[in-house]
Amino acid sequence: MAETVLCDSQGRPVEERILELARAWPADLIVMGTHGRRGVGRALLGRCAEGVIRQSNVPVLLARAA
């Protein structure tokens, strides 16, 4: 069964809030959307997804936008 949550970042970095909620849930998997950019665009706009991937204790699935 899949469950979702929509929340406010409460003024903190988004990746920090996502990881906090995943730990409190407790989540088995984090699924996130991404822009699928490469190169400089990825460096500038992929910060949130990359932060979650690097710090998560559970698997992270990135779904690239069409």
Backbone hydrogen bonds, N-H to C=O, Kabsch-Sander energy under -0.5 kcal/mol:
donor,donor_aa,acceptor,acceptor_aa,energy
12,R,9,S,-1.7
17,R,13,P,-1.7
18,I,14,V,-2.5
19,L,15,E,-2.2
20,E,16,E,-2.1
21,L,17,R,-2.4
22,A,18,I,-2.3
23,R,19,L,-2.1
24,A,20,E,-2.0
25,W,21,L,-1.7
27,A,22,A,-2.6
30,I,59,P,-2.3
31,V,29,L,-0.5
32,M,61,L,-2.6
34,T,63,A,-2.0
41,G,38,R,-0.9
42,R,38,R,-0.5
43,A,39,G,-1.8
44,L,40,V,-2.1
45,L,41,G,-2.7
46,G,42,R,-2.3
50,E,46,G,-2.4
51,G,47,R,-2.4
52,V,48,C,-2.1
53,I,49,A,-2.6
54,R,50,E,-2.5
55,Q,51,G,-1.5
56,S,52,V,-1.9
61,L,30,I,-3.1
62,L,60,V,-0.5
63,A,32,M,-3.1
63,A,61,L,-0.5
64,R,62,L,-0.6
65,A,34,T,-2.5
